């Protein structure tokens, strides 16, 4: 805010000093003229910077102050031009300053309005943007060699032969001895039978 006003005052004062204040050498006049051009360029750059700032939403109070100051310097230069007591060179410089300040004021207002119009509208409610999906590279699978399993030899199963079924002892049929039948003794006579000797008693 104060930068624009200070640069405008410095540019105008340097321009007036280049043509007023008695006799000047050509070197001094050229030097003051170049200084005026440099101040004017710095003023234009600062006006552009102030008009294109985006840190403030809309038309701010400092924008009004800059506009009023530029319009005031333009009016002051016009008044100095209209004074009859000022020399012709000063009046000519005053007329140039009047036009320069007026153009600077109009440029600031137009550039500031265009910047405000081009500003993107703020969202009514903050919508969080989805986080980008982070694709992680696949983790390499480390395949460990399988540990060989010690296989114990199987114990052979002793298969006992089945017990033989109890053999049935088949006895052969008893042979019956054919004993010839004894002849039935026929009662004999007494003579035929031997006489039994009675045992002699001792």
Secondary structure, DSSP 8 states (H G I E B T S, - for coil): -HHHHHHHHHHHHHHHHHH-SS---HHHHHHHHHHHHHHHHHHHHHHHHHHT--SS-SS-HHHHHHHHHHHHHHHHHHHHHH-SSS-HHHHHHHHHHHHHHHHHHHHHHHHHHHHHHHS----SS----------------------------------------------------------------TTTS---------
